[in-house]
């Protein structure tokens, strides 16, 4: 699945903002406070609303008063357009508001368009805990097919319909969209948490904060040796001196990462190697996951990395996206931008206290300069992204 557009209304700094024509790799640039982290929080909010409830997702962010854009009224609204596995364009609309002081799902719709002119089928259409869902999804798109619906009542008015219906095989598309949200990953990697040894055992996926790095490395080594070798090969190419990495069990049943420098006889354990070495290893472990996350968001990957490594890291992100995991990256690095295509870059700026988002390739001036040989990072550094300064 691939998200093709995102529209956000009344969500903090986004009074009304839209990202369109999204590619597999998306880079976000903008000054501090323009909404890069807020956009990533939209992904986290949807995941919290699905796995917990809309009410709990709002409460985690200080309540609807704090979450809603300042001096605005009306519901918080998020719209995603995406291609499901069958190639059809689907739209998911979620509107959240309050009623009698309680958070409710004002409206939740998952719909498919039928060709260029046909009216869309609302596979899910709920409001405040009640609604309908199509029960004959398998005939969608067939000549003369008519939709069949059933009514449902949810446990609470702040529960998402896709949470319950997505458990049943009769609602394949709903289940597929639920799976997309449940399994996307927002990386908030902390080097300090990746350094200590961890309990011996396995973990299949790197955690959001990276505190199970040694366990995931051990899992790759044991069950996906080819993937682990690719991580090691990339480390050898990109980090000077590193010739081997291993996850070593200790006598007390813990795991430590050990990095071998070709200049020394004995390897260094993780707490004695550089931040950049640990961070590059963690990103490679994340990006060579045998089961890519359907959506991966990474904030400012350039921190602690040598600038010359950023072009190769950008290429790793792009390869990951082509293997099936759409990638969103926020950055302040001109070196990282230099490795990107103009159509992969979106820039955020504030107007009247609220953020807007523009695709760099929509600017005729930027397109002309890139076609003339300038690199995006250089143009960003020179302040040529309209209305935005590095």
C-alpha positions as CSV (number, residue, x, y, z in Angstrom):
1,X,0.0,0.0,0.0
2,X,1.1,3.6,-0.7
3,X,-0.3,6.8,0.8
4,X,-0.8,9.2,-2.1
5,X,-2.1,12.3,-0.2
6,X,-2.7,13.5,3.4
7,X,-5.0,16.3,4.4
8,X,-5.0,17.6,8.0
9,X,-7.4,20.2,9.5
10,X,-7.5,21.7,13.0
11,X,-4.5,19.7,14.2
12,X,-2.2,22.0,16.2
13,X,-0.1,24.0,13.7
14,X,-2.1,22.6,10.7
15,X,-5.2,24.6,10.4
16,X,-5.5,23.2,6.9
17,X,-2.6,21.5,5.1
18,X,-2.3,19.0,2.4
19,X,0.5,16.8,1.0
20,X,-0.3,15.6,-2.5
21,X,1.3,13.2,-5.1
22,X,3.4,11.5,-2.4
23,X,6.3,9.3,-3.7
24,X,7.7,6.3,-1.9
25,X,10.3,8.5,-0.2
26,X,9.3,11.8,1.2
27,X,11.6,14.3,2.8
28,X,10.3,17.2,4.9
29,X,12.3,20.4,5.5
30,X,11.4,23.6,7.3
31,X,12.5,25.8,10.2
32,X,11.8,24.7,13.7
33,X,8.2,25.1,14.7
34,X,6.8,24.7,11.1
35,X,5.2,21.3,11.8
36,X,7.6,18.5,10.8
37,X,7.3,16.7,14.2
38,X,3.5,17.5,14.3
39,X,3.1,15.7,10.9
40,X,4.8,12.6,12.4
41,X,2.6,12.9,15.4
42,X,-0.5,12.6,13.1
43,X,0.8,9.1,12.2
44,X,1.2,8.3,15.9
45,X,-2.2,9.8,16.8
46,X,-3.9,7.5,14.2
47,X,-2.1,4.5,15.6
48,X,-3.1,5.4,19.2
49,X,-6.7,6.1,18.2
50,X,-6.8,2.7,16.5
51,X,-5.1,0.6,19.2
52,X,-6.5,2.4,22.2
53,X,-9.4,4.8,21.3
54,X,-9.8,8.3,20.0
55,X,-10.5,9.6,23.5
56,X,-7.2,8.1,24.9
57,X,-5.2,9.4,21.9
58,X,-6.6,12.9,22.5
59,X,-6.0,12.7,26.2
60,X,-2.3,11.7,25.6
61,X,-1.9,15.0,23.9
62,X,-3.5,17.2,26.6
63,X,-7.1,17.1,25.5
64,X,-8.9,18.4,22.4
65,X,-8.5,22.0,23.5
66,X,-4.7,21.7,23.3
67,X,-4.8,19.5,20.2
68,X,-7.2,21.7,18.1
69,X,-5.6,24.5,16.2
70,X,-5.6,27.8,18.1
71,X,-8.8,29.9,17.9
72,X,-10.4,27.3,15.6
73,X,-13.7,25.5,15.9
74,X,-15.0,22.3,14.3
75,X,-13.7,18.8,14.4
76,X,-10.1,17.7,14.0
77,X,-10.0,16.0,10.6
78,X,-7.5,13.7,8.9
79,X,-7.9,12.3,5.4
80,X,-5.6,9.7,3.8
81,X,-5.8,8.6,0.1
82,X,-4.0,5.4,-0.6
83,X,-3.6,2.6,-3.0
84,X,-4.8,-0.8,-1.6
85,X,-3.1,-4.0,-2.7
86,X,-5.6,-4.4,-5.7
87,X,-4.4,-1.0,-7.0
88,X,-7.7,0.8,-6.3
89,X,-7.6,4.3,-4.9
90,X,-9.3,4.4,-1.4
91,X,-10.0,7.4,0.9
92,X,-10.2,7.3,4.7
93,X,-11.8,10.2,6.5
94,X,-11.7,10.6,10.2
95,X,-13.3,13.6,12.1
96,X,-13.0,13.8,15.9
97,X,-14.9,16.3,18.1
98,X,-16.5,16.6,21.5
99,X,-20.0,16.0,22.7
100,X,-21.1,16.9,26.2
101,X,-17.4,17.1,27.2
102,X,-16.5,13.7,25.8
103,X,-14.4,12.9,22.7
104,X,-16.4,11.2,20.0
105,X,-15.7,10.0,16.4
106,X,-17.9,12.5,14.6
107,X,-17.5,10.7,11.3
108,X,-15.4,7.8,10.0
109,X,-15.6,6.8,6.3
110,X,-13.6,4.4,4.2
111,X,-14.6,4.6,0.6
112,X,-13.5,3.4,-2.9
113,X,-14.0,5.2,-6.1
114,X,-15.6,3.2,-9.0
115,X,-13.8,4.3,-12.2
116,X,-13.8,8.0,-13.3
117,X,-17.5,8.6,-12.9
118,X,-19.0,6.0,-10.7
119,X,-20.2,6.9,-7.2
120,X,-17.8,5.6,-4.5
121,X,-18.8,2.7,-2.3
122,X,-18.6,3.7,1.4
123,X,-17.2,0.4,2.8
124,X,-17.3,1.9,6.3
125,X,-19.6,4.8,7.3
126,X,-19.9,5.5,11.0
127,X,-20.7,8.3,13.4
128,X,-20.5,8.3,17.2
129,X,-20.3,4.6,17.5
130,X,-23.1,3.6,15.0
131,X,-23.0,3.0,11.3
132,X,-22.9,0.6,8.4
133,X,-20.4,-1.5,6.5
134,X,-20.6,-3.2,3.1
135,X,-20.8,-7.0,3.5
136,X,-20.3,-8.0,-0.2
137,X,-17.0,-6.5,-0.8
138,X,-15.9,-9.4,-3.1
139,X,-18.3,-8.2,-5.9
140,X,-17.0,-4.6,-5.8
141,X,-16.1,-3.5,-9.4
142,X,-18.1,-6.1,-11.1
143,X,-20.6,-5.0,-13.8
144,X,-24.0,-4.2,-12.3
145,X,-22.9,-5.0,-8.7
146,X,-25.0,-3.5,-6.0
147,X,-23.7,-2.9,-2.5
148,X,-25.2,-4.8,0.4
149,X,-25.0,-3.3,3.9
150,X,-25.3,-4.2,7.5
151,X,-25.7,-2.0,10.6
152,X,-23.3,-2.2,13.5
153,X,-23.0,-0.6,17.0
154,X,-19.6,-0.1,18.6
155,X,-18.9,-0.4,22.3
156,X,-18.2,3.3,22.7
157,X,-18.6,6.5,20.5
158,X,-14.8,7.1,20.5
159,X,-13.8,3.7,19.1
160,X,-12.8,3.5,15.5
161,X,-14.9,1.2,13.3
162,X,-11.9,-0.1,11.5
163,X,-10.6,-1.5,14.8
164,X,-13.5,-4.0,15.2
165,X,-14.4,-4.7,11.5
166,X,-10.7,-5.1,10.6
167,X,-10.6,-8.3,12.6
168,X,-12.9,-10.2,10.2
169,X,-11.9,-11.7,6.8
170,X,-15.2,-10.5,5.2
171,X,-13.8,-7.0,5.4
172,X,-10.5,-7.5,3.5
173,X,-9.9,-3.8,2.6
174,X,-10.8,-2.7,6.1
175,X,-8.4,-5.3,7.6
176,X,-5.7,-4.2,5.1
177,X,-6.0,-0.5,6.1
178,X,-6.1,-1.4,9.8
179,X,-2.9,-3.5,9.3
180,X,-1.2,-0.5,7.6
181,X,-1.8,1.8,10.6
182,X,-1.0,-0.8,13.3
183,X,2.3,-1.7,11.7
184,X,3.7,1.7,10.7
185,X,6.8,2.8,12.6
186,X,7.8,6.2,13.9
187,X,11.5,6.0,14.8
188,X,12.6,8.1,17.7
189,X,16.0,6.5,18.1
190,X,18.1,7.2,21.2
191,X,21.7,6.2,21.0
192,X,22.1,6.1,24.8
193,X,19.4,3.3,25.0
194,X,21.1,1.2,22.2
195,X,24.4,1.1,24.0
196,X,23.7,-1.0,27.2
197,X,23.6,-4.7,27.0
198,X,20.1,-6.2,27.0
199,X,18.5,-9.5,28.1
200,X,19.5,-12.4,26.0
201,X,16.9,-13.5,23.5
202,X,15.4,-12.3,20.2
203,X,13.4,-9.4,18.9
204,X,12.1,-9.4,15.4
205,X,11.8,-5.6,14.9
206,X,13.8,-2.7,16.1
207,X,11.8,-0.7,18.7
208,X,10.8,2.9,18.3
209,X,13.6,4.0,20.6
210,X,16.2,1.4,19.5
211,X,16.7,-0.1,23.0
212,X,16.5,-3.7,21.7
213,X,19.2,-3.3,19.0
214,X,21.4,-6.1,20.3
215,X,18.4,-8.5,20.4
216,X,17.4,-7.6,16.8
217,X,20.9,-8.1,15.6
218,X,21.0,-11.5,17.2
219,X,17.7,-12.4,15.6
220,X,19.0,-11.4,12.1
221,X,22.2,-13.3,12.7
222,X,20.3,-16.4,13.7
223,X,17.3,-16.5,11.4
224,X,18.2,-14.2,8.5
225,X,21.9,-14.5,8.0
226,X,21.7,-13.1,4.5
227,X,20.2,-9.9,5.8
228,X,22.8,-9.7,8.6
229,X,25.6,-10.1,6.1
230,X,24.1,-7.2,4.0
231,X,24.1,-5.0,7.2
232,X,27.7,-5.9,7.8
233,X,28.7,-5.3,4.2
234,X,27.1,-1.9,4.4
235,X,28.9,-1.1,7.6
236,X,32.2,-2.1,6.2
237,X,31.6,0.2,3.1
238,X,30.4,3.2,5.1
239,X,32.1,3.3,8.4
240,X,35.9,3.5,8.1
241,X,37.7,0.7,10.0
242,X,34.7,-1.5,10.9
243,X,35.4,-5.0,9.8
244,X,32.9,-7.1,11.9
245,X,29.9,-6.6,14.2
246,X,28.5,-9.3,16.5
247,X,25.9,-9.7,19.2
248,X,27.8,-11.5,21.9
249,X,26.0,-13.4,24.8
250,X,27.5,-12.9,28.2
251,X,27.8,-15.3,31.1
252,X,24.9,-13.7,33.0
253,X,22.5,-14.1,30.0
254,X,22.7,-10.7,28.5
255,X,23.7,-9.5,25.0
256,X,26.3,-6.9,24.1
257,X,27.2,-5.5,20.7
258,X,30.9,-5.7,19.7
259,X,32.4,-3.8,16.9
260,X,35.7,-5.0,15.4
261,X,38.1,-2.3,14.1
262,X,40.7,-3.7,11.7
263,X,43.4,-1.7,13.4
264,X,43.0,-3.5,16.7
265,X,43.2,-7.1,17.9
266,X,40.2,-7.0,20.2
267,X,36.7,-5.6,19.4
268,X,35.1,-2.7,21.1
269,X,31.8,-3.1,22.9
270,X,29.0,-0.7,21.9
271,X,29.5,1.8,24.7
272,X,33.1,2.5,23.5
273,X,32.3,3.2,19.8
274,X,31.2,6.5,18.4
275,X,27.6,7.7,18.3
276,X,27.8,7.7,14.5
277,X,28.8,4.1,14.3
278,X,26.0,2.9,16.6
279,X,23.4,5.1,14.8
280,X,24.4,3.9,11.3
281,X,24.3,0.3,12.5
282,X,20.9,0.8,14.0
283,X,19.5,2.4,10.8
284,X,20.9,-0.5,8.7
285,X,19.3,-3.1,11.0
286,X,16.0,-1.1,10.7
287,X,16.2,-0.9,6.9
288,X,17.2,-4.5,6.3
289,X,14.2,-5.8,8.3
290,X,13.0,-8.9,6.5
291,X,9.4,-7.6,6.9
292,X,9.5,-3.8,6.1
293,X,7.1,-1.6,8.0
294,X,4.4,-0.4,5.6
295,X,5.3,3.2,6.6
296,X,8.5,4.3,8.3
297,X,9.0,7.9,9.7
298,X,12.4,9.0,10.8
299,X,13.2,12.4,12.3
300,X,16.5,14.1,11.5
301,X,18.6,11.0,10.7
302,X,21.6,13.2,10.1
303,X,22.3,13.8,13.8
304,X,25.6,12.2,14.9
305,X,26.4,11.1,11.3
306,X,29.3,12.2,9.3
307,X,28.0,14.4,6.4
308,X,29.6,12.2,3.7
309,X,27.5,9.2,4.9
310,X,24.2,11.0,4.3
311,X,24.0,10.4,0.6
312,X,24.4,6.7,1.1
313,X,21.9,6.7,3.9
314,X,19.4,8.5,1.6
315,X,19.9,5.8,-1.0
316,X,19.3,3.1,1.7
317,X,16.0,4.9,2.6
318,X,15.0,4.9,-1.1
319,X,15.9,1.2,-1.6
320,X,13.8,0.4,1.5
321,X,10.9,2.4,0.1
322,X,11.0,0.5,-3.2
323,X,11.0,-2.8,-1.3
324,X,7.6,-2.0,0.1
325,X,7.9,0.4,3.0
326,X,7.0,4.1,2.3
327,X,9.4,6.4,4.1
328,X,9.0,9.9,5.6
329,X,12.1,11.7,6.7
330,X,12.4,15.1,8.3
331,X,15.8,16.8,8.0
332,X,17.7,20.1,8.4
333,X,20.7,18.8,6.4
334,X,21.7,20.2,3.0
335,X,23.9,17.2,2.5
336,X,21.0,14.8,2.9
337,X,18.8,17.0,0.5
338,X,21.6,16.9,-2.1
339,X,21.1,13.1,-2.4
340,X,17.3,13.5,-3.1
341,X,15.2,14.1,-6.2
342,X,13.3,17.4,-6.1
343,X,9.9,15.6,-6.3
344,X,10.8,13.8,-3.0
345,X,11.2,17.1,-1.1
346,X,8.3,18.9,0.6
347,X,8.9,22.1,2.6
348,X,6.9,23.6,5.4
349,X,6.5,27.3,6.3
350,X,4.3,29.3,8.6
351,X,1.8,31.9,7.4
352,X,-0.3,33.7,10.0
353,X,0.8,31.3,12.7
354,X,-0.2,28.1,10.8
355,X,1.8,25.8,8.6
356,X,1.5,25.2,4.9
357,X,3.2,22.4,2.9
358,X,4.5,22.7,-0.6
359,X,6.2,20.2,-2.9
360,X,9.5,21.5,-4.1
361,X,9.0,20.3,-7.7
362,X,5.9,22.5,-7.9
363,X,8.2,25.5,-7.9
364,X,9.2,26.5,-11.5
365,X,12.2,28.4,-10.2
366,X,13.5,25.4,-8.2
367,X,12.9,23.0,-11.2
368,X,14.8,25.3,-13.5
369,X,17.7,25.6,-11.1
370,X,18.0,21.8,-10.6
371,X,17.7,21.2,-14.4
372,X,20.6,23.7,-14.7
373,X,22.7,21.5,-12.4
374,X,22.2,22.9,-8.9
375,X,21.6,20.4,-6.1
376,X,18.5,20.8,-3.8
377,X,20.7,21.1,-0.6
378,X,22.6,24.0,-2.1
379,X,19.4,25.7,-3.1
380,X,18.0,25.2,0.4
381,X,21.2,26.5,2.0
382,X,20.9,29.6,-0.2
383,X,17.4,30.3,0.9
384,X,15.9,29.7,-2.5
385,X,13.0,27.6,-1.2
386,X,10.3,30.2,-1.5
387,X,9.4,31.8,1.8
388,X,11.6,29.5,3.8
389,X,15.1,29.8,5.3
390,X,17.3,27.1,6.6
